[in-house]
Amino acid sequence: MSVSISELRRPVTATPRSGNRRVIDRKRDLLKSQRKKGFGNLPPTLRVYTKEIERLVLWLVVVRGVALSSTTVEDCEAFKDFRKGRVASFFGPKRPRSSGRWRPFTPEGLSAHSQAYAVRAIRAAFAWLTAVRYLAGNPWSAVTDPATVTKEVSVQVDRTLSADLWALVRRALDQRCGD
């Protein structure tokens, strides 16, 4: 895979879905997905959304052969599963996007929390594309977040009341409430 996301300009015929023969205009899909003024003016948010949508568009075109506007729930689930694996053509060391060796994912992949965040970012991007009527529906709304493990954080207690003092506090509160 030596094609960078910026080189996706040539239309490709998609696999028919329900008798619908769509032509994938990858540049149009990419440009439409990058118009994210509705996501807020925060550069980090825009950067994350752009990166995740670009990864999705690249995968949809190269692997599934469909346009962003033809994405189904099955495509979404397959992309979510794809991100857990390590397909050599999509994983590689960091390189400039202009390089033929650029890959959308680094070899170490994404943590479970990053994968869940990516799904939420893509879901929000699709919600916006649906709100501006570029898409008829949001297939990502039917996709669950990847499971993550939350580590318990031990509570640091420096000062406590003894059991006798707690009993005294409770008695005093009970007396006040009873009055």
N, C-alpha and C positions, 0 to 999 in steps of 0.2 A: 504494500500500500504506500505508494510514493506521492499521493495527491494530498495537498494541504487543503484545509477548509476554504481558503480564499480562491482556490482554483476550480471549485465546483460551479461551473457555469454552463456546461453542455447539457441540454435536456436529454433525459433517458426515459424510455418507455417503461412504465411500472407494470408489475404483475397485476392482471385484472382482479379486482375484488368485487364480488356481487355483480359481475357484468359491467363494471365501471372501468373503462380504459382511460386512466389519467396519465398525462405526461408530467414527469417530474421536472419542474423548473426549479432547480436547487437554489439558484441565486435568488429568485423571488422569495422562496421559503425562508432562506437565511436572512434576507433583508427585512421581511415582515417580522420575523422573530426578534430582530435586533431593535425594533422600534418600541422601546420599553419605557416611555416617559411615564406611563401609569404605574411603574414599579417604584417610583420615588427617585429623588435626585441624588441618592447616595452612591458615589462611585463604587464602593466595595460591593454593594448589592447588585448593581448593574454588571459589574465584572463577573460575579459568580453566576448570575443568570445567563449572561452571554456565553460563558465557558460551558455551562451545562447544556444549553440549547445547541451550541455548536457540536458538542460531543454527540448529542442525540441525533442531530441532522446528519452528521457524517455516518453514524452507525445505521440510521434508517436507509440512507441512500446506498451505502456500500454493501451492507449485509442483507437488509430486507428488500431493497429495491422499491421503496415507497416514499412518497413525499410527506413532509410534516403534516400537511393538511389531510392526508389519508391515514394517519396513525390510528390504530385500533387498540383496545385494551390488551389484546394478545401481544401486540408490538411492545407496549409499555412493560408488560410482565417479562417479556423476553429480554428487553433492554436492562431491566432491573437484575435479572439473572446473569446476563452477559457481564455486567460490571463486577460480579463476584469472581469471575474466571480470569484467566490470563491468556488472551488471544495475542499471539506474538505481533501480528500486524497492527495492533492497536496500542501496544505497550512498548515503551522505550525510554531511554534517558532524555532528560530535558534538552531540547534543541530549539533554536529560533523557528518560528512558524514558516519562515521563508525556506528553511532547509528541507530537502527531500527526505531527511531522516526524522523529521518531526513526527511525534505520535501523540495522540490525545491523552494518554495515561502514562504515568511513570511506572517503573517496574514494581515498586512496592505496593501499588494499587491504592485503594481508598479504605479507610477504617469503616467499621459498621456505622459509626456516627456520621461520617462524611457521606456515606451512601444514603443514609436516611435524609440528611440535609439536602443532598442533590435531588432526591425524589420530591421533597417539599418545594424546592426551587423550581423544578420543571413543572410541577403541578400548578404553582402560582403563575408561571409564565403562560401555561395553557389556559388558565382561568382568565388571564388578561386577554389573550388572543381570542377567546370565546366572547368576552365582554365587548370587544371592538368588532365583533362579527367577522373576524377572519376565519374562525373555525365554527362549525355548527354545534360542536359539543366538546367536552373535555374528557377524553378517555382516561386521563390520569386521576380523575376523581374516584374511579373505581379501583385504583391500585393502592394497596396498603404500604405503609412505610416498612422498610427492612427492619427486622428485629435487632434491637441493640441491648447491650447489657449495661445496666447502671450500677456502678460501684457504690457500696455503702461507705459513707464517710463517718468516721467515729466522731462522736461529740466530745469536745474537750471541755471538761468541767473543772474549773479552778476553785470555785467556792460553792458549797452546798449547805443546806440546813439539815440538822440531824433529824431523826424520826420523831424525837420528843418535841422539837421546835415546830415541825410540820403539824403535829397533833394540836399544839397550842394555837397555831395560826388557824387551823380548821375550826377549832372550838370557838375562837373569837369571831370568825366569819359566820359560823352557824348562829351565834347569839345575835349578831347584827341583822342577819336575814330574818330571824325569828321575830324581831321587834317590829 
